[in-house]
Amino acid sequence: MWEFENYVVYKETDVLRFENLDGDILGYVSFDDGGEEMTRELNRGIDPIAEGWEDGIGNTISLNGWGDNQI
């Protein structure tokens, strides 16, 4: 688990799950879409929202969720 100012990232078996502090799910990143590299970056303290990470199908993570497309 990685905690940021307004959200948390959880590592599950095959995805990273992004939640706001109220527990609402913002989105997921599959390990097939770069989750392993993202895990390494999280371990280095990289903030996914500040860095503009995407979910692999063109949605950029934000505190409002991923966007219109869903994985």
PDB file of N, CA, C and O in Angstrom, chain B, residues numbered from 101:
ATOM      1  N   MET B 101       0.840  -1.174   0.000  1.00  0.00           N
ATOM      2  CA  MET B 101       0.000   0.000   0.000  1.00  0.00           C
ATOM      3  C   MET B 101       0.888   1.241   0.000  1.00  0.00           C
ATOM      4  O   MET B 101       1.919   1.285   0.671  1.00  0.00           O
ATOM      5  N   TRP B 102       0.464   2.255  -0.772  1.00  0.00           N
ATOM      6  CA  TRP B 102       1.172   3.528  -0.825  1.00  0.00           C
ATOM      7  C   TRP B 102       0.160   4.632  -0.548  1.00  0.00           C
ATOM      8  O   TRP B 102      -0.904   4.679  -1.165  1.00  0.00           O
ATOM      9  N   GLU B 103       0.497   5.516   0.380  1.00  0.00           N
ATOM     10  CA  GLU B 103      -0.411   6.592   0.754  1.00  0.00           C
ATOM     11  C   GLU B 103       0.089   7.927   0.210  1.00  0.00           C
ATOM     12  O   GLU B 103       1.276   8.245   0.284  1.00  0.00           O
ATOM     13  N   PHE B 104      -0.846   8.695  -0.335  1.00  0.00           N
ATOM     14  CA  PHE B 104      -0.561  10.027  -0.826  1.00  0.00           C
ATOM     15  C   PHE B 104      -1.511  10.996  -0.146  1.00  0.00           C
ATOM     16  O   PHE B 104      -2.359  10.577   0.642  1.00  0.00           O
ATOM     17  N   GLU B 105      -1.386  12.279  -0.437  1.00  0.00           N
ATOM     18  CA  GLU B 105      -2.154  13.291   0.283  1.00  0.00           C
ATOM     19  C   GLU B 105      -3.658  13.047   0.259  1.00  0.00           C
ATOM     20  O   GLU B 105      -4.316  13.197   1.289  1.00  0.00           O
ATOM     21  N   ASN B 106      -4.213  12.679  -0.882  1.00  0.00           N
ATOM     22  CA  ASN B 106      -5.661  12.536  -0.997  1.00  0.00           C
ATOM     23  C   ASN B 106      -6.126  11.165  -1.470  1.00  0.00           C
ATOM     24  O   ASN B 106      -7.310  10.969  -1.742  1.00  0.00           O
ATOM     25  N   TYR B 107      -5.204  10.223  -1.570  1.00  0.00           N
ATOM     26  CA  TYR B 107      -5.580   8.896  -2.063  1.00  0.00           C
ATOM     27  C   TYR B 107      -4.568   7.842  -1.648  1.00  0.00           C
ATOM     28  O   TYR B 107      -3.488   8.145  -1.140  1.00  0.00           O
ATOM     29  N   VAL B 108      -4.956   6.587  -1.882  1.00  0.00           N
ATOM     30  CA  VAL B 108      -4.136   5.435  -1.522  1.00  0.00           C
ATOM     31  C   VAL B 108      -4.088   4.495  -2.725  1.00  0.00           C
ATOM     32  O   VAL B 108      -5.058   4.385  -3.475  1.00  0.00           O
ATOM     33  N   VAL B 109      -2.957   3.822  -2.902  1.00  0.00           N
ATOM     34  CA  VAL B 109      -2.810   2.811  -3.947  1.00  0.00           C
ATOM     35  C   VAL B 109      -2.566   1.476  -3.252  1.00  0.00           C
ATOM     36  O   VAL B 109      -1.675   1.356  -2.412  1.00  0.00           O
ATOM     37  N   TYR B 110      -3.372   0.471  -3.612  1.00  0.00           N
ATOM     38  CA  TYR B 110      -3.239  -0.872  -3.049  1.00  0.00           C
ATOM     39  C   TYR B 110      -2.739  -1.822  -4.126  1.00  0.00           C
ATOM     40  O   TYR B 110      -3.186  -1.761  -5.271  1.00  0.00           O
ATOM     41  N   LYS B 111      -1.820  -2.692  -3.762  1.00  0.00           N
ATOM     42  CA  LYS B 111      -1.351  -3.727  -4.684  1.00  0.00           C
ATOM     43  C   LYS B 111      -2.172  -4.977  -4.432  1.00  0.00           C
ATOM     44  O   LYS B 111      -2.158  -5.530  -3.332  1.00  0.00           O
ATOM     45  N   GLU B 112      -2.888  -5.419  -5.456  1.00  0.00           N
ATOM     46  CA  GLU B 112      -3.633  -6.667  -5.385  1.00  0.00           C
ATOM     47  C   GLU B 112      -2.877  -7.711  -6.200  1.00  0.00           C
ATOM     48  O   GLU B 112      -1.768  -7.445  -6.663  1.00  0.00           O
ATOM     49  N   THR B 113      -3.444  -8.863  -6.378  1.00  0.00           N
ATOM     50  CA  THR B 113      -2.763  -9.949  -7.072  1.00  0.00           C
ATOM     51  C   THR B 113      -2.311  -9.568  -8.476  1.00  0.00           C
ATOM     52  O   THR B 113      -1.168  -9.831  -8.850  1.00  0.00           O
ATOM     53  N   ASP B 114      -3.193  -8.951  -9.258  1.00  0.00           N
ATOM     54  CA  ASP B 114      -2.858  -8.654 -10.650  1.00  0.00           C
ATOM     55  C   ASP B 114      -3.149  -7.217 -11.059  1.00  0.00           C
ATOM     56  O   ASP B 114      -3.060  -6.886 -12.242  1.00  0.00           O
ATOM     57  N   VAL B 115      -3.496  -6.353 -10.098  1.00  0.00           N
ATOM     58  CA  VAL B 115      -3.776  -4.946 -10.403  1.00  0.00           C
ATOM     59  C   VAL B 115      -3.293  -4.044  -9.267  1.00  0.00           C
ATOM     60  O   VAL B 115      -3.080  -4.488  -8.138  1.00  0.00           O
ATOM     61  N   LEU B 116      -3.128  -2.767  -9.603  1.00  0.00           N
ATOM     62  CA  LEU B 116      -2.989  -1.715  -8.605  1.00  0.00           C
ATOM     63  C   LEU B 116      -4.355  -1.047  -8.517  1.00  0.00           C
ATOM     64  O   LEU B 116      -4.932  -0.678  -9.539  1.00  0.00           O
ATOM     65  N   ARG B 117      -4.876  -0.888  -7.297  1.00  0.00           N
ATOM     66  CA  ARG B 117      -6.192  -0.273  -7.088  1.00  0.00           C
ATOM     67  C   ARG B 117      -5.998   1.100  -6.461  1.00  0.00           C
ATOM     68  O   ARG B 117      -5.330   1.231  -5.435  1.00  0.00           O
ATOM     69  N   PHE B 118      -6.577   2.115  -7.075  1.00  0.00           N
ATOM     70  CA  PHE B 118      -6.484   3.493  -6.596  1.00  0.00           C
ATOM     71  C   PHE B 118      -7.793   3.868  -5.923  1.00  0.00           C
ATOM     72  O   PHE B 118      -8.862   3.712  -6.512  1.00  0.00           O
ATOM     73  N   GLU B 119      -7.715   4.365  -4.679  1.00  0.00           N
ATOM     74  CA  GLU B 119      -8.909   4.771  -3.927  1.00  0.00           C
ATOM     75  C   GLU B 119      -8.689   6.148  -3.323  1.00  0.00           C
ATOM     76  O   GLU B 119      -7.574   6.494  -2.932  1.00  0.00           O
ATOM     77  N   ASN B 120      -9.765   6.937  -3.249  1.00  0.00           N
ATOM     78  CA  ASN B 120      -9.657   8.189  -2.511  1.00  0.00           C
ATOM     79  C   ASN B 120      -9.748   7.882  -1.020  1.00  0.00           C
ATOM     80  O   ASN B 120      -9.935   6.728  -0.635  1.00  0.00           O
ATOM     81  N   LEU B 121      -9.617   8.894  -0.193  1.00  0.00           N
ATOM     82  CA  LEU B 121      -9.586   8.663   1.251  1.00  0.00           C
ATOM     83  C   LEU B 121     -10.937   8.265   1.828  1.00  0.00           C
ATOM     84  O   LEU B 121     -11.017   7.817   2.972  1.00  0.00           O
ATOM     85  N   ASP B 122     -12.010   8.428   1.034  1.00  0.00           N
ATOM     86  CA  ASP B 122     -13.337   7.967   1.442  1.00  0.00           C
ATOM     87  C   ASP B 122     -13.563   6.500   1.093  1.00  0.00           C
ATOM     88  O   ASP B 122     -14.608   5.938   1.421  1.00  0.00           O
ATOM     89  N   GLY B 123     -12.581   5.873   0.426  1.00  0.00           N
ATOM     90  CA  GLY B 123     -12.707   4.481   0.027  1.00  0.00           C
ATOM     91  C   GLY B 123     -13.343   4.280  -1.328  1.00  0.00           C
ATOM     92  O   GLY B 123     -13.579   3.141  -1.730  1.00  0.00           O
ATOM     93  N   ASP B 124     -13.632   5.376  -2.061  1.00  0.00           N
ATOM     94  CA  ASP B 124     -14.195   5.261  -3.408  1.00  0.00           C
ATOM     95  C   ASP B 124     -13.090   4.880  -4.377  1.00  0.00           C
ATOM     96  O   ASP B 124     -12.010   5.470  -4.351  1.00  0.00           O
ATOM     97  N   ILE B 125     -13.349   3.905  -5.228  1.00  0.00           N
ATOM     98  CA  ILE B 125     -12.355   3.447  -6.194  1.00  0.00           C
ATOM     99  C   ILE B 125     -12.242   4.459  -7.323  1.00  0.00           C
ATOM    100  O   ILE B 125     -13.234   4.831  -7.951  1.00  0.00           O
ATOM    101  N   LEU B 126     -11.008   4.895  -7.568  1.00  0.00           N
ATOM    102  CA  LEU B 126     -10.724   5.816  -8.666  1.00  0.00           C
ATOM    103  C   LEU B 126     -10.437   5.060  -9.947  1.00  0.00           C
ATOM    104  O   LEU B 126     -10.785   5.529 -11.031  1.00  0.00           O
ATOM    105  N   GLY B 127      -9.805   3.887  -9.845  1.00  0.00           N
ATOM    106  CA  GLY B 127      -9.476   3.094 -11.018  1.00  0.00           C
ATOM    107  C   GLY B 127      -8.470   2.013 -10.700  1.00  0.00           C
ATOM    108  O   GLY B 127      -8.016   1.866  -9.565  1.00  0.00           O
ATOM    109  N   TYR B 128      -8.132   1.258 -11.730  1.00  0.00           N
ATOM    110  CA  TYR B 128      -7.201   0.135 -11.618  1.00  0.00           C
ATOM    111  C   TYR B 128      -6.152   0.226 -12.718  1.00  0.00           C
ATOM    112  O   TYR B 128      -6.393   0.813 -13.773  1.00  0.00           O
ATOM    113  N   VAL B 129      -4.994  -0.356 -12.462  1.00  0.00           N
ATOM    114  CA  VAL B 129      -3.981  -0.579 -13.489  1.00  0.00           C
ATOM    115  C   VAL B 129      -3.607  -2.040 -13.418  1.00  0.00           C
ATOM    116  O   VAL B 129      -3.163  -2.529 -12.379  1.00  0.00           O
ATOM    117  N   SER B 130      -3.788  -2.736 -14.526  1.00  0.00           N
ATOM    118  CA  SER B 130      -3.423  -4.141 -14.615  1.00  0.00           C
ATOM    119  C   SER B 130      -1.906  -4.268 -14.717  1.00  0.00           C
ATOM    120  O   SER B 130      -1.248  -3.404 -15.299  1.00  0.00           O
ATOM    121  N   PHE B 131      -1.356  -5.324 -14.163  1.00  0.00           N
ATOM    122  CA  PHE B 131       0.068  -5.560 -14.310  1.00  0.00           C
ATOM    123  C   PHE B 131       0.427  -5.798 -15.771  1.00  0.00           C
ATOM    124  O   PHE B 131       1.584  -5.621 -16.152  1.00  0.00           O
ATOM    125  N   ASP B 132      -0.529  -6.192 -16.590  1.00  0.00           N
ATOM    126  CA  ASP B 132      -0.302  -6.330 -18.028  1.00  0.00           C
ATOM    127  C   ASP B 132      -0.105  -4.966 -18.689  1.00  0.00           C
ATOM    128  O   ASP B 132       0.476  -4.885 -19.772  1.00  0.00           O
ATOM    129  N   ASP B 133      -0.586  -3.889 -18.047  1.00  0.00           N
ATOM    130  CA  ASP B 133      -0.484  -2.531 -18.586  1.00  0.00           C
ATOM    131  C   ASP B 133       0.596  -1.711 -17.894  1.00  0.00           C
ATOM    132  O   ASP B 133       0.503  -0.484 -17.847  1.00  0.00           O
ATOM    133  N   GLY B 134       1.608  -2.362 -17.363  1.00  0.00           N
ATOM    134  CA  GLY B 134       2.721  -1.647 -16.757  1.00  0.00           C
ATOM    135  C   GLY B 134       2.735  -1.629 -15.246  1.00  0.00           C
ATOM    136  O   GLY B 134       3.490  -0.861 -14.651  1.00  0.00           O
ATOM    137  N   GLY B 135       1.935  -2.441 -14.618  1.00  0.00           N
ATOM    138  CA  GLY B 135       1.845  -2.446 -13.165  1.00  0.00           C
ATOM    139  C   GLY B 135       3.150  -2.742 -12.455  1.00  0.00           C
ATOM    140  O   GLY B 135       3.412  -2.181 -11.391  1.00  0.00           O
ATOM    141  N   GLU B 136       3.976  -3.611 -13.019  1.00  0.00           N
ATOM    142  CA  GLU B 136       5.259  -3.944 -12.377  1.00  0.00           C
ATOM    143  C   GLU B 136       6.177  -2.722 -12.341  1.00  0.00           C
ATOM    144  O   GLU B 136       6.782  -2.429 -11.309  1.00  0.00           O
ATOM    145  N   GLU B 137       6.281  -2.011 -13.461  1.00  0.00           N
ATOM    146  CA  GLU B 137       7.109  -0.793 -13.498  1.00  0.00           C
ATOM    147  C   GLU B 137       6.518   0.269 -12.577  1.00  0.00           C
ATOM    148  O   GLU B 137       7.253   0.981 -11.893  1.00  0.00           O
ATOM    149  N   MET B 138       5.201   0.373 -12.561  1.00  0.00           N
ATOM    150  CA  MET B 138       4.553   1.349 -11.689  1.00  0.00           C
ATOM    151  C   MET B 138       4.801   1.027 -10.222  1.00  0.00           C
ATOM    152  O   MET B 138       4.963   1.937  -9.408  1.00  0.00           O
ATOM    153  N   THR B 139       4.833  -0.254  -9.875  1.00  0.00           N
ATOM    154  CA  THR B 139       5.137  -0.651  -8.502  1.00  0.00           C
ATOM    155  C   THR B 139       6.538  -0.184  -8.117  1.00  0.00           C
ATOM    156  O   THR B 139       6.740   0.312  -7.008  1.00  0.00           O
ATOM    157  N   ARG B 140       7.492  -0.335  -9.005  1.00  0.00           N
ATOM    158  CA  ARG B 140       8.853   0.134  -8.732  1.00  0.00           C
ATOM    159  C   ARG B 140       8.865   1.655  -8.537  1.00  0.00           C
ATOM    160  O   ARG B 140       9.549   2.163  -7.648  1.00  0.00           O
ATOM    161  N   GLU B 141       8.106   2.378  -9.369  1.00  0.00           N
ATOM    162  CA  GLU B 141       8.054   3.833  -9.248  1.00  0.00           C
ATOM    163  C   GLU B 141       7.378   4.253  -7.941  1.00  0.00           C
ATOM    164  O   GLU B 141       7.826   5.197  -7.290  1.00  0.00           O
ATOM    165  N   LEU B 142       6.305   3.560  -7.551  1.00  0.00           N
ATOM    166  CA  LEU B 142       5.656   3.843  -6.269  1.00  0.00           C
ATOM    167  C   LEU B 142       6.622   3.639  -5.117  1.00  0.00           C
ATOM    168  O   LEU B 142       6.640   4.427  -4.171  1.00  0.00           O
ATOM    169  N   ASN B 143       7.423   2.590  -5.191  1.00  0.00           N
ATOM    170  CA  ASN B 143       8.410   2.327  -4.145  1.00  0.00           C
ATOM    171  C   ASN B 143       9.464   3.425  -4.055  1.00  0.00           C
ATOM    172  O   ASN B 143      10.072   3.624  -3.004  1.00  0.00           O
ATOM    173  N   ARG B 144       9.678   4.141  -5.168  1.00  0.00           N
ATOM    174  CA  ARG B 144      10.620   5.268  -5.179  1.00  0.00           C
ATOM    175  C   ARG B 144       9.946   6.575  -4.765  1.00  0.00           C
ATOM    176  O   ARG B 144      10.604   7.614  -4.717  1.00  0.00           O
ATOM    177  N   GLY B 145       8.635   6.542  -4.463  1.00  0.00           N
ATOM    178  CA  GLY B 145       7.941   7.729  -3.989  1.00  0.00           C
ATOM    179  C   GLY B 145       7.268   8.567  -5.061  1.00  0.00           C
ATOM    180  O   GLY B 145       6.835   9.686  -4.787  1.00  0.00           O
ATOM    181  N   ILE B 146       7.172   8.046  -6.280  1.00  0.00           N
ATOM    182  CA  ILE B 146       6.523   8.769  -7.371  1.00  0.00           C
ATOM    183  C   ILE B 146       5.027   8.889  -7.085  1.00  0.00           C
ATOM    184  O   ILE B 146       4.395   7.908  -6.692  1.00  0.00           O
ATOM    185  N   ASP B 147       4.450  10.088  -7.281  1.00  0.00           N
ATOM    186  CA  ASP B 147       3.021  10.349  -7.104  1.00  0.00           C
ATOM    187  C   ASP B 147       2.328  10.177  -8.462  1.00  0.00           C
ATOM    188  O   ASP B 147       2.547  10.987  -9.363  1.00  0.00           O
ATOM    189  N   PRO B 148       1.493   9.133  -8.625  1.00  0.00           N
ATOM    190  CA  PRO B 148       0.866   8.862  -9.918  1.00  0.00           C
ATOM    191  C   PRO B 148       0.004   9.993 -10.460  1.00  0.00           C
ATOM    192  O   PRO B 148       0.012  10.237 -11.666  1.00  0.00           O
ATOM    193  N   ILE B 149      -0.738  10.687  -9.608  1.00  0.00           N
ATOM    194  CA  ILE B 149      -1.582  11.775 -10.096  1.00  0.00           C
ATOM    195  C   ILE B 149      -0.714  12.944 -10.556  1.00  0.00           C
ATOM    196  O   ILE B 149      -0.964  13.520 -11.615  1.00  0.00           O
ATOM    197  N   ALA B 150       0.293  13.294  -9.777  1.00  0.00           N
ATOM    198  CA  ALA B 150       1.186  14.390 -10.158  1.00  0.00           C
ATOM    199  C   ALA B 150       1.934  14.069 -11.448  1.00  0.00           C
ATOM    200  O   ALA B 150       2.261  14.975 -12.215  1.00  0.00           O
ATOM    201  N   GLU B 151       2.208  12.788 -11.695  1.00  0.00           N
ATOM    202  CA  GLU B 151       2.940  12.362 -12.885  1.00  0.00           C
ATOM    203  C   GLU B 151       2.035  12.090 -14.093  1.00  0.00           C
ATOM    204  O   GLU B 151       2.536  11.849 -15.191  1.00  0.00           O
ATOM    205  N   GLY B 152       0.707  12.126 -13.906  1.00  0.00           N
ATOM    206  CA  GLY B 152      -0.220  11.933 -15.020  1.00  0.00           C
ATOM    207  C   GLY B 152      -0.273  10.513 -15.558  1.00  0.00           C
ATOM    208  O   GLY B 152      -0.387  10.311 -16.767  1.00  0.00           O
ATOM    209  N   TRP B 153      -0.192   9.521 -14.664  1.00  0.00           N
ATOM    210  CA  TRP B 153      -0.242   8.123 -15.107  1.00  0.00           C
ATOM    211  C   TRP B 153      -1.537   7.818 -15.833  1.00  0.00           C
ATOM    212  O   TRP B 153      -2.569   8.441 -15.584  1.00  0.00           O
ATOM    213  N   GLU B 154      -1.466   6.840 -16.744  1.00  0.00           N
ATOM    214  CA  GLU B 154      -2.632   6.362 -17.477  1.00  0.00           C
ATOM    215  C   GLU B 154      -2.870   4.895 -17.180  1.00  0.00           C
ATOM    216  O   GLU B 154      -1.997   4.203 -16.656  1.00  0.00           O
ATOM    217  N   ASP B 155      -4.076   4.423 -17.524  1.00  0.00           N
ATOM    218  CA  ASP B 155      -4.475   3.045 -17.228  1.00  0.00           C
ATOM    219  C   ASP B 155      -4.184   2.052 -18.345  1.00  0.00           C
ATOM    220  O   ASP B 155      -4.489   0.868 -18.202  1.00  0.00           O
ATOM    221  N   GLY B 156      -3.609   2.496 -19.440  1.00  0.00           N
ATOM    222  CA  GLY B 156      -3.315   1.594 -20.553  1.00  0.00           C
ATOM    223  C   GLY B 156      -4.295   1.727 -21.702  1.00  0.00           C
ATOM    224  O   GLY B 156      -4.025   1.224 -22.793  1.00  0.00           O
ATOM    225  N   ILE B 157      -5.436   2.395 -21.491  1.00  0.00           N
ATOM    226  CA  ILE B 157      -6.392   2.629 -22.581  1.00  0.00           C
ATOM    227  C   ILE B 157      -6.705   4.118 -22.724  1.00  0.00           C
ATOM    228  O   ILE B 157      -7.769   4.497 -23.213  1.00  0.00           O
ATOM    229  N   GLY B 158      -5.756   4.958 -22.286  1.00  0.00           N
ATOM    230  CA  GLY B 158      -5.860   6.388 -22.528  1.00  0.00           C
ATOM    231  C   GLY B 158      -6.503   7.235 -21.450  1.00  0.00           C
ATOM    232  O   GLY B 158      -6.664   8.440 -21.639  1.00  0.00           O
ATOM    233  N   ASN B 159      -6.878   6.645 -20.325  1.00  0.00           N
ATOM    234  CA  ASN B 159      -7.456   7.422 -19.230  1.00  0.00           C
ATOM    235  C   ASN B 159      -6.360   7.849 -18.265  1.00  0.00           C
ATOM    236  O   ASN B 159      -5.549   7.026 -17.841  1.00  0.00           O
ATOM    237  N   THR B 160      -6.331   9.130 -17.914  1.00  0.00           N
ATOM    238  CA  THR B 160      -5.359   9.652 -16.962  1.00  0.00           C
ATOM    239  C   THR B 160      -5.975   9.664 -15.572  1.00  0.00           C
ATOM    240  O   THR B 160      -7.109  10.111 -15.399  1.00  0.00           O
ATOM    241  N   ILE B 161      -5.233   9.175 -14.576  1.00  0.00           N
ATOM    242  CA  ILE B 161      -5.730   9.126 -13.206  1.00  0.00           C
ATOM    243  C   ILE B 161      -5.886  10.536 -12.649  1.00  0.00           C
ATOM    244  O   ILE B 161      -5.062  11.415 -12.905  1.00  0.00           O
ATOM    245  N   SER B 162      -6.943  10.733 -11.894  1.00  0.00           N
ATOM    246  CA  SER B 162      -7.173  11.979 -11.166  1.00  0.00           C
ATOM    247  C   SER B 162      -7.999  11.644  -9.932  1.00  0.00           C
ATOM    248  O   SER B 162      -8.462  10.514  -9.780  1.00  0.00           O
ATOM    249  N   LEU B 163      -8.184  12.613  -9.060  1.00  0.00           N
ATOM    250  CA  LEU B 163      -9.009  12.380  -7.880  1.00  0.00           C
ATOM    251  C   LEU B 163     -10.477  12.205  -8.243  1.00  0.00           C
ATOM    252  O   LEU B 163     -11.280  11.789  -7.408  1.00  0.00           O
ATOM    253  N   ASN B 164     -10.832  12.521  -9.493  1.00  0.00           N
ATOM    254  CA  ASN B 164     -12.199  12.336  -9.971  1.00  0.00           C
ATOM    255  C   ASN B 164     -12.381  10.985 -10.657  1.00  0.00           C
ATOM    256  O   ASN B 164     -13.475  10.683 -11.134  1.00  0.00           O
ATOM    257  N   GLY B 165     -11.340  10.175 -10.715  1.00  0.00           N
ATOM    258  CA  GLY B 165     -11.401   8.872 -11.369  1.00  0.00           C
ATOM    259  C   GLY B 165     -10.609   8.869 -12.664  1.00  0.00           C
ATOM    260  O   GLY B 165      -9.859   9.800 -12.956  1.00  0.00           O
ATOM    261  N   TRP B 166     -10.790   7.808 -13.431  1.00  0.00           N
ATOM    262  CA  TRP B 166      -9.987   7.601 -14.639  1.00  0.00           C
ATOM    263  C   TRP B 166     -10.506   8.330 -15.864  1.00  0.00           C
ATOM    264  O   TRP B 166      -9.705   8.716 -16.716  1.00  0.00           O
ATOM    265  N   GLY B 167     -11.777   8.531 -15.989  1.00  0.00           N
ATOM    266  CA  GLY B 167     -12.321   9.112 -17.212  1.00  0.00           C
ATOM    267  C   GLY B 167     -13.483   8.297 -17.696  1.00  0.00           C
ATOM    268  O   GLY B 167     -14.099   7.562 -16.924  1.00  0.00           O
ATOM    269  N   ASP B 168     -13.795   8.420 -18.992  1.00  0.00           N
ATOM    270  CA  ASP B 168     -14.978   7.765 -19.563  1.00  0.00           C
ATOM    271  C   ASP B 168     -14.762   6.297 -19.873  1.00  0.00           C
ATOM    272  O   ASP B 168     -15.681   5.493 -19.713  1.00  0.00           O
ATOM    273  N   ASN B 169     -13.574   5.934 -20.310  1.00  0.00           N
ATOM    274  CA  ASN B 169     -13.307   4.540 -20.682  1.00  0.00           C
ATOM    275  C   ASN B 169     -13.029   3.706 -19.437  1.00  0.00           C
ATOM    276  O   ASN B 169     -12.451   4.205 -18.472  1.00  0.00           O
ATOM    277  N   GLN B 170     -13.427   2.465 -19.452  1.00  0.00           N
ATOM    278  CA  GLN B 170     -13.184   1.567 -18.328  1.00  0.00           C
ATOM    279  C   GLN B 170     -12.401   0.355 -18.810  1.00  0.00           C
ATOM    280  O   GLN B 170     -12.552  -0.082 -19.951  1.00  0.00           O
ATOM    281  N   ILE B 171     -11.562  -0.184 -17.930  1.00  0.00           N
ATOM    282  CA  ILE B 171     -10.792  -1.400 -18.258  1.00  0.00           C
ATOM    283  C   ILE B 171     -11.723  -2.587 -18.110  1.00  0.00           C
ATOM    284  O   ILE B 171     -11.311  -3.726 -18.332  1.00  0.00           O
TER     285      ILE B 171
END
